[in-house]
């Protein structure tokens, strides 16, 4: 089974820019929770359409992965012309491979694929402990 990696890079409503895109902020996007149900502050309130579009794209990707083990399978289904669900201007989410580590960067309006090399040193350190712990 393929593995997929991502980096979420969106500032949501209710958090100051100094905080940045923190862990768990993508959950409202993954579940297309654009009404902010369960949040003290709706992460989408006052945000541009690109945030709503990203939520739809991310939720389609996750649902496709759950259904088909491929986050890109929703693209093969012909959506209603006005839905934007099959937006081919956004790159497909590539599988993560050790030989060519790629991830998708979820950004409102500019989602793209990048080489996952920025954390190579840290990953090498963690992997260096594998033998010490018998893994």
N, CA, C and O atoms as a GROMACS GRO file, in nm:
protein
  540
    1UNK      N    1   0.085  -0.117   0.000
    1UNK     CA    2   0.000   0.000   0.000
    1UNK      C    3   0.090   0.124   0.000
    1UNK      O    4   0.192   0.127   0.069
    2UNK      N    5   0.052   0.223  -0.076
    2UNK     CA    6   0.127   0.347  -0.085
    2UNK      C    7   0.109   0.431   0.041
    2UNK      O    8   0.008   0.421   0.111
    3UNK      N    9   0.208   0.514   0.066
    3UNK     CA   10   0.206   0.609   0.177
    3UNK      C   11   0.204   0.749   0.118
    3UNK      O   12   0.268   0.774   0.016
    4UNK      N   13   0.133   0.840   0.182
    4UNK     CA   14   0.123   0.977   0.134
    4UNK      C   15   0.161   1.072   0.247
    4UNK      O   16   0.127   1.048   0.363
    5UNK      N   17   0.231   1.178   0.213
    5UNK     CA   18   0.278   1.274   0.312
    5UNK      C   19   0.231   1.414   0.270
    5UNK      O   20   0.220   1.444   0.152
    6UNK      N   21   0.203   1.497   0.368
    6UNK     CA   22   0.160   1.633   0.337
    6UNK      C   23   0.216   1.732   0.438
    6UNK      O   24   0.262   1.695   0.547
    7UNK      N   25   0.210   1.858   0.399
    7UNK     CA   26   0.242   1.969   0.488
    7UNK      C   27   0.128   2.069   0.473
    7UNK      O   28   0.098   2.112   0.361
    8UNK      N   29   0.066   2.106   0.582
    8UNK     CA   30  -0.044   2.202   0.581
    8UNK      C   31   0.013   2.340   0.610
    8UNK      O   32   0.080   2.360   0.711
    9UNK      N   33  -0.012   2.434   0.522
    9UNK     CA   34   0.048   2.567   0.535
    9UNK      C   35  -0.058   2.676   0.514
    9UNK      O   36  -0.051   2.753   0.418
   10UNK      N   37  -0.154   2.680   0.604
   10UNK     CA   38  -0.263   2.777   0.594
   10UNK      C   39  -0.282   2.842   0.730
   10UNK      O   40  -0.292   2.774   0.832
   11UNK      N   41  -0.288   2.972   0.732
   11UNK     CA   42  -0.325   3.045   0.854
   11UNK      C   43  -0.476   3.053   0.859
   11UNK      O   44  -0.539   3.101   0.766
   12UNK      N   45  -0.534   3.006   0.968
   12UNK     CA   46  -0.679   3.004   0.980
   12UNK      C   47  -0.727   3.119   1.066
   12UNK      O   48  -0.652   3.173   1.148
   13UNK      N   49  -0.851   3.156   1.047
   13UNK     CA   50  -0.914   3.260   1.127
   13UNK      C   51  -0.907   3.223   1.275
   13UNK      O   52  -0.929   3.108   1.313
   14UNK      N   53  -0.877   3.322   1.357
   14UNK     CA   54  -0.876   3.300   1.501
   14UNK      C   55  -0.738   3.278   1.560
   14UNK      O   56  -0.722   3.279   1.682
   15UNK      N   57  -0.638   3.257   1.476
   15UNK     CA   58  -0.502   3.240   1.526
   15UNK      C   59  -0.415   3.352   1.472
   15UNK      O   60  -0.423   3.386   1.354
   16UNK      N   61  -0.332   3.410   1.558
   16UNK     CA   62  -0.244   3.518   1.511
   16UNK      C   63  -0.134   3.462   1.419
   16UNK      O   64  -0.092   3.347   1.436
   17UNK      N   65  -0.089   3.541   1.323
   17UNK     CA   66   0.015   3.494   1.230
   17UNK      C   67   0.141   3.442   1.299
   17UNK      O   68   0.208   3.353   1.245
   18UNK      N   69   0.174   3.494   1.418
   18UNK     CA   70   0.294   3.449   1.487
   18UNK      C   71   0.284   3.301   1.525
   18UNK      O   72   0.386   3.234   1.537
   19UNK      N   73   0.162   3.249   1.543
   19UNK     CA   74   0.140   3.108   1.575
   19UNK      C   75   0.170   3.022   1.453
   19UNK      O   76   0.230   2.915   1.465
   20UNK      N   77   0.129   3.067   1.335
   20UNK     CA   78   0.152   2.992   1.212
   20UNK      C   79   0.050   2.880   1.194
   20UNK      O   80  -0.052   2.875   1.262
   21UNK      N   81   0.081   2.791   1.101
   21UNK     CA   82  -0.004   2.676   1.072
   21UNK      C   83   0.035   2.564   1.168
   21UNK      O   84   0.134   2.494   1.144
   22UNK      N   85  -0.041   2.549   1.274
   22UNK     CA   86  -0.007   2.453   1.378
   22UNK      C   87  -0.073   2.317   1.355
   22UNK      O   88  -0.163   2.301   1.272
   23UNK      N   89  -0.025   2.220   1.432
   23UNK     CA   90  -0.080   2.086   1.428
   23UNK      C   91  -0.231   2.091   1.456
   23UNK      O   92  -0.275   2.166   1.543
   24UNK      N   93  -0.306   2.013   1.383
   24UNK     CA   94  -0.450   1.993   1.400
   24UNK      C   95  -0.535   2.100   1.332
   24UNK      O   96  -0.657   2.084   1.325
   25UNK      N   97  -0.475   2.207   1.281
   25UNK     CA   98  -0.556   2.309   1.214
   25UNK      C   99  -0.616   2.258   1.083
   25UNK      O  100  -0.715   2.313   1.036
   26UNK      N  101  -0.556   2.154   1.025
   26UNK     CA  102  -0.606   2.100   0.898
   26UNK      C  103  -0.734   2.019   0.914
   26UNK      O  104  -0.801   1.990   0.815
   27UNK      N  105  -0.770   1.982   1.037
   27UNK     CA  106  -0.885   1.894   1.057
   27UNK      C  107  -1.014   1.956   1.006
   27UNK      O  108  -1.095   1.885   0.946
   28UNK      N  109  -1.036   2.083   1.026
   28UNK     CA  110  -1.157   2.148   0.974
   28UNK      C  111  -1.161   2.140   0.821
   28UNK      O  112  -1.268   2.131   0.762
   29UNK      N  113  -1.045   2.144   0.759
   29UNK     CA  114  -1.037   2.134   0.613
   29UNK      C  115  -1.062   1.990   0.568
   29UNK      O  116  -1.136   1.967   0.472
   30UNK      N  117  -1.001   1.895   0.635
   30UNK     CA  118  -1.015   1.753   0.599
   30UNK      C  119  -1.161   1.710   0.603
   30UNK      O  120  -1.206   1.633   0.518
   31UNK      N  121  -1.236   1.759   0.702
   31UNK     CA  122  -1.376   1.721   0.715
   31UNK      C  123  -1.470   1.824   0.652
   31UNK      O  124  -1.591   1.817   0.672
   32UNK      N  125  -1.416   1.918   0.575
   32UNK     CA  126  -1.495   2.020   0.505
   32UNK      C  127  -1.592   2.088   0.602
   32UNK      O  128  -1.707   2.114   0.568
   33UNK      N  129  -1.544   2.116   0.722
   33UNK     CA  130  -1.624   2.177   0.828
   33UNK      C  131  -1.618   2.330   0.815
   33UNK      O  132  -1.570   2.399   0.904
   34UNK      N  133  -1.668   2.379   0.703
   34UNK     CA  134  -1.658   2.523   0.675
   34UNK      C  135  -1.749   2.607   0.764
   34UNK      O  136  -1.735   2.730   0.767
   35UNK      N  137  -1.840   2.545   0.836
   35UNK     CA  138  -1.924   2.618   0.931
   35UNK      C  139  -1.858   2.628   1.068
   35UNK      O  140  -1.909   2.695   1.157
   36UNK      N  141  -1.745   2.561   1.085
   36UNK     CA  142  -1.671   2.568   1.211
   36UNK      C  143  -1.741   2.504   1.328
   36UNK      O  144  -1.722   2.546   1.442
   37UNK      N  145  -1.822   2.402   1.303
   37UNK     CA  146  -1.893   2.334   1.411
   37UNK      C  147  -1.794   2.276   1.512
   37UNK      O  148  -1.701   2.205   1.474
   38UNK      N  149  -1.815   2.307   1.639
   38UNK     CA  150  -1.730   2.257   1.745
   38UNK      C  151  -1.611   2.347   1.776
   38UNK      O  152  -1.536   2.319   1.870
   39UNK      N  153  -1.591   2.451   1.701
   39UNK     CA  154  -1.480   2.544   1.724
   39UNK      C  155  -1.532   2.669   1.795
   39UNK      O  156  -1.641   2.717   1.765
   40UNK      N  157  -1.455   2.721   1.888
   40UNK     CA  158  -1.492   2.846   1.955
   40UNK      C  159  -1.494   2.960   1.854
   40UNK      O  160  -1.580   3.048   1.862
   41UNK      N  161  -1.401   2.958   1.760
   41UNK     CA  162  -1.394   3.055   1.652
   41UNK      C  163  -1.391   2.978   1.521
   41UNK      O  164  -1.306   2.891   1.503
   42UNK      N  165  -1.483   3.009   1.430
   42UNK     CA  166  -1.488   2.940   1.301
   42UNK      C  167  -1.359   2.968   1.225
   42UNK      O  168  -1.330   3.084   1.194
   43UNK      N  169  -1.279   2.864   1.194
   43UNK     CA  170  -1.154   2.885   1.123
   43UNK      C  171  -1.171   2.940   0.982
   43UNK      O  172  -1.074   2.985   0.921
   44UNK      N  173  -1.293   2.938   0.930
   44UNK     CA  174  -1.319   2.986   0.794
   44UNK      C  175  -1.384   3.125   0.790
   44UNK      O  176  -1.392   3.184   0.683
   45UNK      N  177  -1.429   3.177   0.904
   45UNK     CA  178  -1.501   3.304   0.907
   45UNK      C  179  -1.413   3.416   0.851
   45UNK      O  180  -1.300   3.437   0.898
   46UNK      N  181  -1.464   3.485   0.753
   46UNK     CA  182  -1.393   3.598   0.695
   46UNK      C  183  -1.279   3.561   0.603
   46UNK      O  184  -1.211   3.649   0.550
   47UNK      N  185  -1.257   3.432   0.582
   47UNK     CA  186  -1.148   3.388   0.495
   47UNK      C  187  -1.195   3.387   0.349
   47UNK      O  188  -1.315   3.380   0.323
   48UNK      N  189  -1.102   3.394   0.255
   48UNK     CA  190  -1.140   3.398   0.113
   48UNK      C  191  -1.193   3.264   0.062
   48UNK      O  192  -1.179   3.161   0.128
   49UNK      N  193  -1.252   3.268  -0.055
   49UNK     CA  194  -1.307   3.149  -0.120
   49UNK      C  195  -1.201   3.040  -0.134
   49UNK      O  196  -1.233   2.921  -0.131
   50UNK      N  197  -1.075   3.078  -0.147
   50UNK     CA  198  -0.969   2.979  -0.164
   50UNK      C  199  -0.960   2.884  -0.045
   50UNK      O  200  -0.919   2.769  -0.062
   51UNK      N  201  -0.997   2.930   0.075
   51UNK     CA  202  -0.998   2.842   0.192
   51UNK      C  203  -1.109   2.736   0.178
   51UNK      O  204  -1.089   2.619   0.209
   52UNK      N  205  -1.225   2.780   0.131
   52UNK     CA  206  -1.337   2.686   0.111
   52UNK      C  207  -1.303   2.586   0.001
   52UNK      O  208  -1.334   2.468   0.013
   53UNK      N  209  -1.240   2.633  -0.106
   53UNK     CA  210  -1.200   2.544  -0.215
   53UNK      C  211  -1.098   2.441  -0.166
   53UNK      O  212  -1.105   2.324  -0.204
   54UNK      N  213  -1.005   2.485  -0.083
   54UNK     CA  214  -0.905   2.393  -0.029
   54UNK      C  215  -0.971   2.289   0.061
   54UNK      O  216  -0.934   2.171   0.057
   55UNK      N  217  -1.068   2.329   0.140
   55UNK     CA  218  -1.139   2.233   0.227
   55UNK      C  219  -1.206   2.126   0.143
   55UNK      O  220  -1.201   2.008   0.177
   56UNK      N  221  -1.268   2.166   0.034
   56UNK     CA  222  -1.335   2.068  -0.052
   56UNK      C  223  -1.233   1.973  -0.115
   56UNK      O  224  -1.255   1.852  -0.119
   57UNK      N  225  -1.122   2.028  -0.163
   57UNK     CA  226  -1.017   1.947  -0.224
   57UNK      C  227  -0.959   1.847  -0.124
   57UNK      O  228  -0.942   1.729  -0.154
   58UNK      N  229  -0.929   1.897  -0.003
   58UNK     CA  230  -0.872   1.809   0.098
   58UNK      C  231  -0.971   1.701   0.140
   58UNK      O  232  -0.932   1.585   0.154
   59UNK      N  233  -1.096   1.735   0.161
   59UNK     CA  234  -1.194   1.634   0.203
   59UNK      C  235  -1.216   1.532   0.092
   59UNK      O  236  -1.233   1.413   0.121
   60UNK      N  237  -1.217   1.575  -0.033
   60UNK     CA  238  -1.228   1.480  -0.144
   60UNK      C  239  -1.108   1.386  -0.146
   60UNK      O  240  -1.124   1.266  -0.170
   61UNK      N  241  -0.990   1.439  -0.121
   61UNK     CA  242  -0.868   1.357  -0.122
   61UNK      C  243  -0.872   1.252  -0.011
   61UNK      O  244  -0.841   1.136  -0.035
   62UNK      N  245  -0.909   1.294   0.111
   62UNK     CA  246  -0.913   1.201   0.223
   62UNK      C  247  -1.022   1.095   0.201
   62UNK      O  248  -1.000   0.976   0.226
   63UNK      N  249  -1.139   1.137   0.154
   63UNK     CA  250  -1.247   1.040   0.130
   63UNK      C  251  -1.206   0.940   0.022
   63UNK      O  252  -1.236   0.822   0.032
   64UNK      N  253  -1.137   0.987  -0.081
   64UNK     CA  254  -1.089   0.897  -0.186
   64UNK      C  255  -0.990   0.797  -0.130
   64UNK      O  256  -0.993   0.679  -0.165
   65UNK      N  257  -0.901   0.844  -0.042
   65UNK     CA  258  -0.804   0.753   0.018
   65UNK      C  259  -0.874   0.646   0.102
   65UNK      O  260  -0.840   0.528   0.094
   66UNK      N  261  -0.972   0.687   0.182
   66UNK     CA  262  -1.045   0.592   0.265
   66UNK      C  263  -1.118   0.490   0.177
   66UNK      O  264  -1.121   0.371   0.209
   67UNK      N  265  -1.176   0.536   0.067
   67UNK     CA  266  -1.256   0.448  -0.019
   67UNK      C  267  -1.170   0.360  -0.109
   67UNK      O  268  -1.200   0.242  -0.126
   68UNK      N  269  -1.065   0.417  -0.168
   68UNK     CA  270  -0.988   0.346  -0.271
   68UNK      C  271  -0.839   0.329  -0.240
   68UNK      O  272  -0.766   0.271  -0.320
   69UNK      N  273  -0.795   0.378  -0.125
   69UNK     CA  274  -0.652   0.380  -0.088
   69UNK      C  275  -0.571   0.464  -0.187
   69UNK      O  276  -0.451   0.445  -0.202
   70UNK      N  277  -0.638   0.558  -0.253
   70UNK     CA  278  -0.575   0.650  -0.348
   70UNK      C  279  -0.639   0.786  -0.331
   70UNK      O  280  -0.757   0.803  -0.365
   71UNK      N  281  -0.566   0.886  -0.280
   71UNK     CA  282  -0.627   1.016  -0.257
   71UNK      C  283  -0.661   1.092  -0.385
   71UNK      O  284  -0.721   1.200  -0.380
   72UNK      N  285  -0.623   1.038  -0.499
   72UNK     CA  286  -0.650   1.105  -0.627
   72UNK      C  287  -0.765   1.043  -0.704
   72UNK      O  288  -0.800   1.093  -0.811
   73UNK      N  289  -0.826   0.938  -0.653
   73UNK     CA  290  -0.929   0.866  -0.731
   73UNK      C  291  -1.054   0.950  -0.756
   73UNK      O  292  -1.125   0.924  -0.853
   74UNK      N  293  -1.081   1.049  -0.672
   74UNK     CA  294  -1.200   1.132  -0.695
   74UNK      C  295  -1.189   1.208  -0.826
   74UNK      O  296  -1.291   1.249  -0.882
   75UNK      N  297  -1.070   1.228  -0.876
   75UNK     CA  298  -1.049   1.301  -1.001
   75UNK      C  299  -1.105   1.226  -1.121
   75UNK      O  300  -1.136   1.288  -1.223
   76UNK      N  301  -1.117   1.094  -1.111
   76UNK     CA  302  -1.166   1.013  -1.223
   76UNK      C  303  -1.318   1.019  -1.236
   76UNK      O  304  -1.372   0.980  -1.339
   77UNK      N  305  -1.385   1.067  -1.133
   77UNK     CA  306  -1.531   1.077  -1.135
   77UNK      C  307  -1.570   1.211  -1.194
   77UNK      O  308  -1.515   1.314  -1.155
   78UNK      N  309  -1.663   1.211  -1.287
   78UNK     CA  310  -1.706   1.336  -1.349
   78UNK      C  311  -1.798   1.412  -1.253
   78UNK      O  312  -1.912   1.369  -1.232
   79UNK      N  313  -1.751   1.523  -1.194
   79UNK     CA  314  -1.835   1.601  -1.102
   79UNK      C  315  -1.928   1.694  -1.180
   79UNK      O  316  -1.908   1.716  -1.299
   80UNK      N  317  -2.026   1.749  -1.114
   80UNK     CA  318  -2.107   1.852  -1.178
   80UNK      C  319  -2.016   1.966  -1.223
   80UNK      O  320  -1.920   1.999  -1.154
   81UNK      N  321  -2.046   2.025  -1.337
   81UNK     CA  322  -1.959   2.127  -1.396
   81UNK      C  323  -1.929   2.242  -1.302
   81UNK      O  324  -1.821   2.300  -1.309
   82UNK      N  325  -2.021   2.277  -1.216
   82UNK     CA  326  -2.003   2.394  -1.130
   82UNK      C  327  -1.936   2.363  -0.997
   82UNK      O  328  -1.909   2.455  -0.919
   83UNK      N  329  -1.907   2.236  -0.968
   83UNK     CA  330  -1.861   2.202  -0.834
   83UNK      C  331  -1.713   2.230  -0.811
   83UNK      O  332  -1.675   2.260  -0.698
   84UNK      N  333  -1.630   2.220  -0.913
   84UNK     CA  334  -1.487   2.239  -0.896
   84UNK      C  335  -1.420   2.122  -0.827
   84UNK      O  336  -1.302   2.133  -0.790
   85UNK      N  337  -1.490   2.011  -0.808
   85UNK     CA  338  -1.436   1.896  -0.735
   85UNK      C  339  -1.326   1.823  -0.810
   85UNK      O  340  -1.246   1.751  -0.749
   86UNK      N  341  -1.320   1.840  -0.940
   86UNK     CA  342  -1.220   1.768  -1.019
   86UNK      C  343  -1.121   1.868  -1.076
   86UNK      O  344  -1.092   1.866  -1.195
   87UNK      N  345  -1.070   1.955  -0.991
   87UNK     CA  346  -0.981   2.063  -1.033
   87UNK      C  347  -0.845   2.008  -1.073
   87UNK      O  348  -0.763   1.977  -0.987
   88UNK      N  349  -0.822   1.996  -1.202
   88UNK     CA  350  -0.696   1.941  -1.250
   88UNK      C  351  -0.584   2.044  -1.249
   88UNK      O  352  -0.471   2.012  -1.283
   89UNK      N  353  -0.613   2.168  -1.210
   89UNK     CA  354  -0.507   2.268  -1.198
   89UNK      C  355  -0.425   2.244  -1.071
   89UNK      O  356  -0.314   2.296  -1.058
   90UNK      N  357  -0.480   2.167  -0.978
   90UNK     CA  358  -0.409   2.130  -0.855
   90UNK      C  359  -0.339   1.998  -0.882
   90UNK      O  360  -0.401   1.905  -0.933
   91UNK      N  361  -0.212   1.987  -0.848
   91UNK     CA  362  -0.141   1.862  -0.878
   91UNK      C  363  -0.196   1.743  -0.800
   91UNK      O  364  -0.250   1.757  -0.691
   92UNK      N  365  -0.180   1.627  -0.860
   92UNK     CA  366  -0.217   1.504  -0.790
   92UNK      C  367  -0.123   1.484  -0.672
   92UNK      O  368  -0.008   1.527  -0.675
   93UNK      N  369  -0.173   1.419  -0.569
   93UNK     CA  370  -0.096   1.392  -0.449
   93UNK      C  371  -0.007   1.270  -0.475
   93UNK      O  372  -0.058   1.159  -0.489
   94UNK      N  373   0.125   1.289  -0.483
   94UNK     CA  374   0.212   1.176  -0.518
   94UNK      C  375   0.237   1.084  -0.399
   94UNK      O  376   0.239   1.129  -0.284
   95UNK      N  377   0.256   0.954  -0.425
   95UNK     CA  378   0.294   0.865  -0.316
   95UNK      C  379   0.433   0.903  -0.265
   95UNK      O  380   0.517   0.953  -0.340
   96UNK      N  381   0.456   0.880  -0.137
   96UNK     CA  382   0.585   0.911  -0.076
   96UNK      C  383   0.675   0.789  -0.092
   96UNK      O  384   0.639   0.678  -0.052
   97UNK      N  385   0.791   0.810  -0.150
   97UNK     CA  386   0.888   0.702  -0.171
   97UNK      C  387   1.023   0.746  -0.118
   97UNK      O  388   1.062   0.862  -0.135
   98UNK      N  389   1.095   0.656  -0.054
   98UNK     CA  390   1.227   0.690  -0.001
   98UNK      C  391   1.321   0.736  -0.111
   98UNK      O  392   1.405   0.824  -0.088
   99UNK      N  393   1.308   0.677  -0.231
   99UNK     CA  394   1.396   0.712  -0.342
   99UNK      C  395   1.371   0.855  -0.391
   99UNK      O  396   1.463   0.922  -0.438
  100UNK      N  397   1.248   0.900  -0.381
  100UNK     CA  398   1.211   1.034  -0.425
  100UNK      C  399   1.102   1.086  -0.330
  100UNK      O  400   0.984   1.080  -0.362
  101UNK      N  401   1.144   1.136  -0.213
  101UNK     CA  402   1.045   1.179  -0.114
  101UNK      C  403   0.974   1.308  -0.156
  101UNK      O  404   1.034   1.416  -0.159
  102UNK      N  405   0.846   1.294  -0.188
  102UNK     CA  406   0.764   1.409  -0.227
  102UNK      C  407   0.644   1.417  -0.135
  102UNK      O  408   0.590   1.315  -0.092
  103UNK      N  409   0.602   1.540  -0.105
  103UNK     CA  410   0.477   1.558  -0.033
  103UNK      C  411   0.398   1.668  -0.101
  103UNK      O  412   0.449   1.743  -0.185
  104UNK      N  413   0.272   1.675  -0.063
  104UNK     CA  414   0.189   1.782  -0.116
  104UNK      C  415   0.180   1.889  -0.008
  104UNK      O  416   0.169   1.858   0.111
  105UNK      N  417   0.186   2.013  -0.049
  105UNK     CA  418   0.174   2.124   0.044
  105UNK      C  419   0.036   2.185   0.023
  105UNK      O  420   0.008   2.246  -0.080
  106UNK      N  421  -0.050   2.167   0.123
  106UNK     CA  422  -0.185   2.222   0.115
  106UNK      C  423  -0.177   2.370   0.149
  106UNK      O  424  -0.148   2.407   0.263
  107UNK      N  425  -0.203   2.454   0.051
  107UNK     CA  426  -0.207   2.599   0.069
  107UNK      C  427  -0.327   2.653  -0.005
  107UNK      O  428  -0.359   2.606  -0.114
  108UNK      N  429  -0.393   2.749   0.052
  108UNK     CA  430  -0.511   2.808  -0.010
  108UNK      C  431  -0.471   2.880  -0.139
  108UNK      O  432  -0.401   2.981  -0.136
  109UNK      N  433  -0.516   2.826  -0.251
  109UNK     CA  434  -0.490   2.888  -0.381
  109UNK      C  435  -0.359   2.848  -0.446
  109UNK      O  436  -0.340   2.873  -0.565
  110UNK      N  437  -0.268   2.786  -0.373
  110UNK     CA  438  -0.138   2.752  -0.431
  110UNK      C  439  -0.088   2.614  -0.388
  110UNK      O  440   0.032   2.595  -0.369
  111UNK      N  441  -0.177   2.517  -0.374
  111UNK     CA  442  -0.136   2.382  -0.336
  111UNK      C  443  -0.036   2.332  -0.440
  111UNK      O  444  -0.056   2.348  -0.560
  112UNK      N  445   0.072   2.271  -0.390
  112UNK     CA  446   0.176   2.224  -0.481
  112UNK      C  447   0.250   2.104  -0.420
  112UNK      O  448   0.234   2.072  -0.302
  113UNK      N  449   0.332   2.041  -0.503
  113UNK     CA  450   0.413   1.928  -0.459
  113UNK      C  451   0.555   1.979  -0.436
  113UNK      O  452   0.604   2.063  -0.512
  114UNK      N  453   0.620   1.929  -0.331
  114UNK     CA  454   0.757   1.968  -0.303
  114UNK      C  455   0.840   1.846  -0.266
  114UNK      O  456   0.787   1.744  -0.221
  115UNK      N  457   0.970   1.858  -0.286
  115UNK     CA  458   1.062   1.753  -0.240
  115UNK      C  459   1.071   1.762  -0.088
  115UNK      O  460   1.090   1.870  -0.032
  116UNK      N  461   1.057   1.651  -0.023
  116UNK     CA  462   1.061   1.647   0.123
  116UNK      C  463   1.206   1.626   0.167
  116UNK      O  464   1.244   1.518   0.210
  117UNK      N  465   1.284   1.732   0.154
  117UNK     CA  466   1.425   1.724   0.191
  117UNK      C  467   1.459   1.814   0.309
  117UNK      O  468   1.569   1.805   0.364
  118UNK      N  469   1.367   1.900   0.348
  118UNK     CA  470   1.396   1.998   0.453
  118UNK      C  471   1.415   1.934   0.590
  118UNK      O  472   1.470   1.997   0.680
  119UNK      N  473   1.369   1.812   0.605
  119UNK     CA  474   1.384   1.746   0.736
  119UNK      C  475   1.473   1.622   0.728
  119UNK      O  476   1.467   1.536   0.815
  120UNK      N  477   1.554   1.612   0.622
  120UNK     CA  478   1.639   1.494   0.601
  120UNK      C  479   1.736   1.471   0.717
  120UNK      O  480   1.755   1.357   0.758
  121UNK      N  481   1.795   1.577   0.768
  121UNK     CA  482   1.892   1.562   0.877
  121UNK      C  483   1.824   1.505   1.002
  121UNK      O  484   1.877   1.415   1.067
  122UNK      N  485   1.708   1.557   1.037
  122UNK     CA  486   1.636   1.508   1.154
  122UNK      C  487   1.589   1.364   1.137
  122UNK      O  488   1.595   1.286   1.231
  123UNK      N  489   1.543   1.330   1.017
  123UNK     CA  490   1.499   1.193   0.991
  123UNK      C  491   1.617   1.096   0.999
  123UNK      O  492   1.604   0.986   1.052
  124UNK      N  493   1.732   1.138   0.948
  124UNK     CA  494   1.852   1.053   0.956
  124UNK      C  495   1.890   1.028   1.102
  124UNK      O  496   1.928   0.917   1.138
  125UNK      N  497   1.879   1.130   1.186
  125UNK     CA  498   1.910   1.114   1.328
  125UNK      C  499   1.815   1.014   1.392
  125UNK      O  500   1.858   0.923   1.463
  126UNK      N  501   1.687   1.028   1.368
  126UNK     CA  502   1.588   0.936   1.424
  126UNK      C  503   1.615   0.794   1.376
  126UNK      O  504   1.613   0.699   1.454
  127UNK      N  505   1.640   0.779   1.246
  127UNK     CA  506   1.665   0.646   1.191
  127UNK      C  507   1.795   0.586   1.244
  127UNK      O  508   1.809   0.463   1.247
  128UNK      N  509   1.889   0.670   1.285
  128UNK     CA  510   2.016   0.617   1.337
  128UNK      C  511   1.995   0.544   1.470
  128UNK      O  512   2.081   0.465   1.510
  129UNK      N  513   1.886   0.568   1.538
  129UNK     CA  514   1.856   0.501   1.664
  129UNK      C  515   1.785   0.367   1.644
  129UNK      O  516   1.765   0.294   1.741
  130UNK      N  517   1.747   0.335   1.520
  130UNK     CA  518   1.672   0.212   1.494
  130UNK      C  519   1.746   0.089   1.548
  130UNK      O  520   1.685   0.005   1.614
  131UNK      N  521   1.874   0.079   1.522
  131UNK     CA  522   1.950  -0.038   1.567
  131UNK      C  523   1.958  -0.044   1.719
  131UNK      O  524   1.950  -0.152   1.779
  132UNK      N  525   1.973   0.070   1.780
  132UNK     CA  526   1.984   0.074   1.927
  132UNK      C  527   1.856   0.023   1.992
  132UNK      O  528   1.861  -0.033   2.102
  133UNK      N  529   1.743   0.042   1.928
  133UNK     CA  530   1.616   0.000   1.985
  133UNK      C  531   1.560  -0.125   1.918
  133UNK      O  532   1.445  -0.163   1.942
  134UNK      N  533   1.642  -0.189   1.834
  134UNK     CA  534   1.600  -0.314   1.772
  134UNK      C  535   1.487  -0.301   1.674
  134UNK      O  536   1.402  -0.390   1.666
  135UNK      N  537   1.485  -0.195   1.601
  135UNK     CA  538   1.376  -0.172   1.505
  135UNK      C  539   1.429  -0.167   1.365
  135UNK      O  540   1.352  -0.148   1.271
   0.00000   0.00000   0.00000
